[in-house]
Amino acid sequence: MLVDAINHRLPGKATPSTIEGPFHVPNAPSITNGGSMADGAPGIPCFVTGTVLGLGGEAGRGGDA
């Protein structure tokens, strides 16, 4: 991650980049339950929402926010 941080410097308020995942496995089975990998797992479901903001607090614009 240090090499990534050095080669892709960001302004002070920017969220740090990461090189952690997603990790794709060739020939992995399809998830047929709508994409929930935790379907059937014990516990209480959690739904998370959020907003992507630019460095100045403006709303994100897709892939170039």
Biopython code that builds the backbone (N, CA, C, O; Angstrom):
import numpy as np
from Bio.PDB.StructureBuilder import StructureBuilder

atoms = [
    (1, "MET", "N", (0.813, -1.182, 0.000)),
    (1, "MET", "CA", (0.000, 0.000, 0.000)),
    (1, "MET", "C", (0.866, 1.259, 0.000)),
    (1, "MET", "O", (0.445, 2.304, -0.495)),
    (2, "LEU", "N", (2.060, 1.160, 0.548)),
    (2, "LEU", "CA", (2.959, 2.315, 0.555)),
    (2, "LEU", "C", (3.321, 2.735, -0.867)),
    (2, "LEU", "O", (3.325, 3.925, -1.182)),
    (3, "VAL", "N", (3.623, 1.769, -1.719)),
    (3, "VAL", "CA", (3.956, 2.079, -3.111)),
    (3, "VAL", "C", (2.769, 2.748, -3.793)),
    (3, "VAL", "O", (2.949, 3.709, -4.541)),
    (4, "ASP", "N", (1.550, 2.249, -3.546)),
    (4, "ASP", "CA", (0.348, 2.850, -4.116)),
    (4, "ASP", "C", (0.179, 4.286, -3.630)),
    (4, "ASP", "O", (-0.124, 5.176, -4.424)),
    (5, "ALA", "N", (0.372, 4.518, -2.337)),
    (5, "ALA", "CA", (0.237, 5.868, -1.775)),
    (5, "ALA", "C", (1.271, 6.824, -2.352)),
    (5, "ALA", "O", (0.958, 7.981, -2.633)),
    (6, "ILE", "N", (2.496, 6.350, -2.530)),
    (6, "ILE", "CA", (3.551, 7.209, -3.081)),
    (6, "ILE", "C", (3.271, 7.532, -4.551)),
    (6, "ILE", "O", (3.450, 8.672, -4.979)),
    (7, "ASN", "N", (2.840, 6.553, -5.310)),
    (7, "ASN", "CA", (2.617, 6.748, -6.746)),
    (7, "ASN", "C", (1.298, 7.422, -7.086)),
    (7, "ASN", "O", (1.120, 7.875, -8.216)),
    (8, "HIS", "N", (0.372, 7.500, -6.143)),
    (8, "HIS", "CA", (-0.940, 8.112, -6.380)),
    (8, "HIS", "C", (-1.271, 9.059, -5.234)),
    (8, "HIS", "O", (-2.222, 8.834, -4.486)),
    (9, "ARG", "N", (-0.487, 10.110, -5.104)),
    (9, "ARG", "CA", (-0.692, 11.070, -4.007)),
    (9, "ARG", "C", (-2.049, 11.748, -4.133)),
    (9, "ARG", "O", (-2.503, 12.076, -5.229)),
    (10, "LEU", "N", (-2.694, 11.951, -2.962)),
    (10, "LEU", "CA", (-4.033, 12.521, -2.921)),
    (10, "LEU", "C", (-4.043, 13.792, -2.080)),
    (10, "LEU", "O", (-3.212, 13.945, -1.185)),
    (11, "PRO", "N", (-4.981, 14.713, -2.359)),
    (11, "PRO", "CA", (-5.132, 15.902, -1.509)),
    (11, "PRO", "C", (-5.482, 15.489, -0.072)),
    (11, "PRO", "O", (-5.933, 14.367, 0.157)),
    (12, "GLY", "N", (-5.277, 16.379, 0.877)),
    (12, "GLY", "CA", (-5.443, 16.086, 2.292)),
    (12, "GLY", "C", (-6.744, 15.439, 2.729)),
    (12, "GLY", "O", (-6.716, 14.551, 3.581)),
    (13, "LYS", "N", (-7.893, 15.849, 2.178)),
    (13, "LYS", "CA", (-9.176, 15.315, 2.617)),
    (13, "LYS", "C", (-9.619, 14.081, 1.836)),
    (13, "LYS", "O", (-10.679, 13.526, 2.127)),
    (14, "ALA", "N", (-8.850, 13.644, 0.871)),
    (14, "ALA", "CA", (-9.246, 12.513, 0.035)),
    (14, "ALA", "C", (-9.164, 11.207, 0.814)),
    (14, "ALA", "O", (-8.289, 11.034, 1.663)),
    (15, "THR", "N", (-10.079, 10.291, 0.521)),
    (15, "THR", "CA", (-10.042, 8.958, 1.110)),
    (15, "THR", "C", (-8.854, 8.206, 0.527)),
    (15, "THR", "O", (-8.651, 8.221, -0.687)),
    (16, "PRO", "N", (-8.070, 7.553, 1.371)),
    (16, "PRO", "CA", (-6.904, 6.828, 0.863)),
    (16, "PRO", "C", (-7.306, 5.728, -0.115)),
    (16, "PRO", "O", (-8.367, 5.119, 0.025)),
    (17, "SER", "N", (-6.461, 5.482, -1.091)),
    (17, "SER", "CA", (-6.720, 4.379, -1.999)),
    (17, "SER", "C", (-6.344, 3.084, -1.302)),
    (17, "SER", "O", (-5.694, 3.098, -0.256)),
    (18, "THR", "N", (-6.748, 1.983, -1.875)),
    (18, "THR", "CA", (-6.422, 0.698, -1.274)),
    (18, "THR", "C", (-6.166, -0.330, -2.365)),
    (18, "THR", "O", (-6.669, -0.206, -3.482)),
    (19, "ILE", "N", (-5.401, -1.318, -2.040)),
    (19, "ILE", "CA", (-5.151, -2.397, -2.988)),
    (19, "ILE", "C", (-5.776, -3.692, -2.483)),
    (19, "ILE", "O", (-5.486, -4.768, -3.005)),
    (20, "GLU", "N", (-6.636, -3.590, -1.466)),
    (20, "GLU", "CA", (-7.273, -4.761, -0.878)),
    (20, "GLU", "C", (-8.580, -5.071, -1.601)),
    (20, "GLU", "O", (-9.566, -4.353, -1.436)),
    (21, "GLY", "N", (-8.593, -6.120, -2.387)),
    (21, "GLY", "CA", (-9.802, -6.628, -3.031)),
    (21, "GLY", "C", (-10.496, -5.625, -3.913)),
    (21, "GLY", "O", (-10.036, -4.487, -4.003)),
    (22, "PRO", "N", (-11.575, -5.983, -4.567)),
    (22, "PRO", "CA", (-12.138, -7.332, -4.452)),
    (22, "PRO", "C", (-11.237, -8.353, -5.136)),
    (22, "PRO", "O", (-10.592, -8.061, -6.142)),
    (23, "PHE", "N", (-11.208, -9.523, -4.583)),
    (23, "PHE", "CA", (-10.403, -10.594, -5.137)),
    (23, "PHE", "C", (-11.302, -11.508, -5.946)),
    (23, "PHE", "O", (-12.253, -12.076, -5.408)),
    (24, "HIS", "N", (-11.019, -11.656, -7.218)),
    (24, "HIS", "CA", (-11.841, -12.471, -8.110)),
    (24, "HIS", "C", (-11.196, -13.842, -8.268)),
    (24, "HIS", "O", (-9.996, -13.957, -8.513)),
    (25, "VAL", "N", (-12.003, -14.858, -8.126)),
    (25, "VAL", "CA", (-11.519, -16.224, -8.244)),
    (25, "VAL", "C", (-12.023, -16.799, -9.559)),
    (25, "VAL", "O", (-13.233, -16.857, -9.776)),
    (26, "PRO", "N", (-11.131, -17.222, -10.437)),
    (26, "PRO", "CA", (-11.576, -17.809, -11.707)),
    (26, "PRO", "C", (-12.489, -19.015, -11.459)),
    (26, "PRO", "O", (-12.249, -19.819, -10.559)),
    (27, "ASN", "N", (-13.524, -19.119, -12.268)),
    (27, "ASN", "CA", (-14.474, -20.234, -12.211)),
    (27, "ASN", "C", (-15.238, -20.327, -10.893)),
    (27, "ASN", "O", (-15.693, -21.408, -10.520)),
    (28, "ALA", "N", (-15.382, -19.210, -10.186)),
    (28, "ALA", "CA", (-16.168, -19.215, -8.949)),
    (28, "ALA", "C", (-17.633, -19.448, -9.293)),
    (28, "ALA", "O", (-18.090, -19.035, -10.359)),
    (29, "PRO", "N", (-18.378, -20.107, -8.401)),
    (29, "PRO", "CA", (-19.797, -20.350, -8.688)),
    (29, "PRO", "C", (-20.587, -19.045, -8.694)),
    (29, "PRO", "O", (-20.234, -18.099, -7.990)),
    (30, "SER", "N", (-21.643, -18.995, -9.477)),
    (30, "SER", "CA", (-22.522, -17.831, -9.523)),
    (30, "SER", "C", (-23.316, -17.731, -8.234)),
    (30, "SER", "O", (-23.629, -18.745, -7.610)),
    (31, "ILE", "N", (-23.639, -16.519, -7.837)),
    (31, "ILE", "CA", (-24.492, -16.298, -6.664)),
    (31, "ILE", "C", (-25.888, -16.033, -7.200)),
    (31, "ILE", "O", (-26.137, -14.998, -7.818)),
    (32, "THR", "N", (-26.790, -16.958, -6.965)),
    (32, "THR", "CA", (-28.121, -16.883, -7.570)),
    (32, "THR", "C", (-29.161, -16.225, -6.683)),
    (32, "THR", "O", (-30.302, -16.058, -7.115)),
    (33, "ASN", "N", (-28.816, -15.845, -5.463)),
    (33, "ASN", "CA", (-29.814, -15.285, -4.544)),
    (33, "ASN", "C", (-29.844, -13.758, -4.576)),
    (33, "ASN", "O", (-30.130, -13.128, -3.558)),
    (34, "GLY", "N", (-29.562, -13.174, -5.695)),
    (34, "GLY", "CA", (-29.599, -11.719, -5.814)),
    (34, "GLY", "C", (-28.307, -11.043, -5.410)),
    (34, "GLY", "O", (-28.268, -9.819, -5.280)),
    (35, "GLY", "N", (-27.265, -11.800, -5.210)),
    (35, "GLY", "CA", (-25.981, -11.211, -4.883)),
    (35, "GLY", "C", (-25.639, -11.207, -3.412)),
    (35, "GLY", "O", (-24.573, -10.715, -3.041)),
    (36, "SER", "N", (-26.497, -11.735, -2.557)),
    (36, "SER", "CA", (-26.210, -11.756, -1.128)),
    (36, "SER", "C", (-25.340, -12.954, -0.773)),
    (36, "SER", "O", (-25.814, -14.091, -0.769)),
    (37, "MET", "N", (-24.075, -12.704, -0.476)),
    (37, "MET", "CA", (-23.182, -13.786, -0.085)),
    (37, "MET", "C", (-23.471, -14.250, 1.336)),
    (37, "MET", "O", (-23.021, -15.326, 1.730)),
    (38, "ALA", "N", (-24.210, -13.468, 2.112)),
    (38, "ALA", "CA", (-24.503, -13.812, 3.497)),
    (38, "ALA", "C", (-25.871, -14.461, 3.644)),
    (38, "ALA", "O", (-26.317, -14.703, 4.766)),
    (39, "ASP", "N", (-26.542, -14.747, 2.539)),
    (39, "ASP", "CA", (-27.872, -15.351, 2.612)),
    (39, "ASP", "C", (-27.817, -16.632, 3.430)),
    (39, "ASP", "O", (-27.044, -17.539, 3.120)),
    (40, "GLY", "N", (-28.620, -16.706, 4.456)),
    (40, "GLY", "CA", (-28.667, -17.879, 5.305)),
    (40, "GLY", "C", (-27.673, -17.845, 6.456)),
    (40, "GLY", "O", (-27.673, -18.751, 7.290)),
    (41, "ALA", "N", (-26.823, -16.818, 6.522)),
    (41, "ALA", "CA", (-25.852, -16.713, 7.609)),
    (41, "ALA", "C", (-26.555, -16.245, 8.884)),
    (41, "ALA", "O", (-27.543, -15.514, 8.805)),
    (42, "PRO", "N", (-26.065, -16.651, 10.054)),
    (42, "PRO", "CA", (-26.679, -16.202, 11.301)),
    (42, "PRO", "C", (-26.448, -14.711, 11.524)),
    (42, "PRO", "O", (-25.494, -14.137, 10.998)),
    (43, "GLY", "N", (-27.318, -14.095, 12.298)),
    (43, "GLY", "CA", (-27.156, -12.688, 12.647)),
    (43, "GLY", "C", (-28.286, -11.832, 12.124)),
    (43, "GLY", "O", (-29.213, -12.326, 11.482)),
    (44, "ILE", "N", (-28.203, -10.562, 12.399)),
    (44, "ILE", "CA", (-29.228, -9.586, 12.009)),
    (44, "ILE", "C", (-28.738, -8.867, 10.751)),
    (44, "ILE", "O", (-27.635, -8.323, 10.748)),
    (45, "PRO", "N", (-29.545, -8.857, 9.677)),
    (45, "PRO", "CA", (-29.123, -8.160, 8.456)),
    (45, "PRO", "C", (-28.894, -6.667, 8.714)),
    (45, "PRO", "O", (-29.576, -6.060, 9.540)),
    (46, "CYS", "N", (-27.960, -6.102, 8.021)),
    (46, "CYS", "CA", (-27.632, -4.685, 8.146)),
    (46, "CYS", "C", (-27.666, -4.062, 6.754)),
    (46, "CYS", "O", (-27.048, -4.586, 5.828)),
    (47, "PHE", "N", (-28.375, -2.957, 6.599)),
    (47, "PHE", "CA", (-28.451, -2.246, 5.333)),
    (47, "PHE", "C", (-27.715, -0.926, 5.495)),
    (47, "PHE", "O", (-28.052, -0.133, 6.374)),
    (48, "VAL", "N", (-26.730, -0.685, 4.670)),
    (48, "VAL", "CA", (-25.897, 0.510, 4.783)),
    (48, "VAL", "C", (-26.080, 1.378, 3.549)),
    (48, "VAL", "O", (-26.069, 0.872, 2.426)),
    (49, "THR", "N", (-26.247, 2.674, 3.745)),
    (49, "THR", "CA", (-26.316, 3.616, 2.633)),
    (49, "THR", "C", (-25.237, 4.680, 2.847)),
    (49, "THR", "O", (-24.681, 4.810, 3.938)),
    (50, "GLY", "N", (-24.958, 5.419, 1.806)),
    (50, "GLY", "CA", (-23.968, 6.477, 1.923)),
    (50, "GLY", "C", (-24.030, 7.421, 0.747)),
    (50, "GLY", "O", (-24.777, 7.197, -0.205)),
    (51, "THR", "N", (-23.252, 8.465, 0.816)),
    (51, "THR", "CA", (-23.168, 9.458, -0.241)),
    (51, "THR", "C", (-21.702, 9.707, -0.559)),
    (51, "THR", "O", (-20.887, 9.876, 0.348)),
    (52, "VAL", "N", (-21.365, 9.729, -1.834)),
    (52, "VAL", "CA", (-20.003, 10.022, -2.256)),
    (52, "VAL", "C", (-19.899, 11.522, -2.490)),
    (52, "VAL", "O", (-20.675, 12.092, -3.256)),
    (53, "LEU", "N", (-18.940, 12.158, -1.829)),
    (53, "LEU", "CA", (-18.745, 13.596, -1.974)),
    (53, "LEU", "C", (-17.355, 13.886, -2.510)),
    (53, "LEU", "O", (-16.404, 13.146, -2.259)),
    (54, "GLY", "N", (-17.259, 14.975, -3.250)),
    (54, "GLY", "CA", (-15.965, 15.437, -3.720)),
    (54, "GLY", "C", (-15.214, 16.114, -2.584)),
    (54, "GLY", "O", (-15.764, 16.278, -1.494)),
    (55, "LEU", "N", (-13.977, 16.506, -2.817)),
    (55, "LEU", "CA", (-13.158, 17.124, -1.772)),
    (55, "LEU", "C", (-13.751, 18.422, -1.255)),
    (55, "LEU", "O", (-13.497, 18.808, -0.114)),
    (56, "GLY", "N", (-14.550, 19.110, -2.092)),
    (56, "GLY", "CA", (-15.189, 20.352, -1.669)),
    (56, "GLY", "C", (-16.569, 20.151, -1.079)),
    (56, "GLY", "O", (-17.257, 21.126, -0.777)),
    (57, "GLY", "N", (-16.991, 18.899, -0.906)),
    (57, "GLY", "CA", (-18.305, 18.601, -0.343)),
    (57, "GLY", "C", (-19.399, 18.476, -1.380)),
    (57, "GLY", "O", (-20.554, 18.243, -1.023)),
    (58, "GLU", "N", (-19.070, 18.625, -2.665)),
    (58, "GLU", "CA", (-20.080, 18.514, -3.719)),
    (58, "GLU", "C", (-20.427, 17.042, -3.969)),
    (58, "GLU", "O", (-19.616, 16.150, -3.721)),
    (59, "ALA", "N", (-21.633, 16.809, -4.459)),
    (59, "ALA", "CA", (-22.074, 15.445, -4.740)),
    (59, "ALA", "C", (-21.191, 14.812, -5.788)),
    (59, "ALA", "O", (-20.719, 15.484, -6.706)),
    (60, "GLY", "N", (-20.965, 13.499, -5.649)),
    (60, "GLY", "CA", (-20.129, 12.774, -6.590)),
    (60, "GLY", "C", (-20.742, 12.740, -7.978)),
    (60, "GLY", "O", (-21.947, 12.938, -8.135)),
    (61, "ARG", "N", (-19.916, 12.490, -8.982)),
    (61, "ARG", "CA", (-20.371, 12.456, -10.372)),
    (61, "ARG", "C", (-19.970, 11.131, -11.003)),
    (61, "ARG", "O", (-19.216, 11.107, -11.976)),
    (62, "GLY", "N", (-20.465, 10.037, -10.457)),
    (62, "GLY", "CA", (-20.142, 8.740, -11.034)),
    (62, "GLY", "C", (-18.698, 8.368, -10.785)),
    (62, "GLY", "O", (-18.203, 8.504, -9.666)),
    (63, "GLY", "N", (-18.014, 7.895, -11.825)),
    (63, "GLY", "CA", (-16.666, 7.398, -11.686)),
    (63, "GLY", "C", (-15.590, 8.460, -11.524)),
    (63, "GLY", "O", (-14.441, 8.123, -11.235)),
    (64, "ASP", "N", (-15.931, 9.745, -11.703)),
    (64, "ASP", "CA", (-14.879, 10.760, -11.615)),
    (64, "ASP", "C", (-15.026, 11.646, -10.390)),
    (64, "ASP", "O", (-14.505, 12.761, -10.371)),
    (65, "ALA", "N", (-15.728, 11.171, -9.365)),
    (65, "ALA", "CA", (-15.937, 11.977, -8.143)),
    (65, "ALA", "C", (-14.669, 12.060, -7.323)),
    (65, "ALA", "O", (-14.656, 12.693, -6.268)),
]
sb = StructureBuilder()
sb.init_structure("model")
sb.init_model(0)
sb.init_chain("A")
sb.init_seg("    ")
for serial, (resi, resn, name, xyz) in enumerate(atoms, 1):
    if name == "N":
        sb.init_residue(resn, " ", resi, " ")
    sb.init_atom(name, np.array(xyz, "f"), 0.0, 1.0, " ", f" {name:<3s}", serial, name[0])
structure = sb.get_structure()
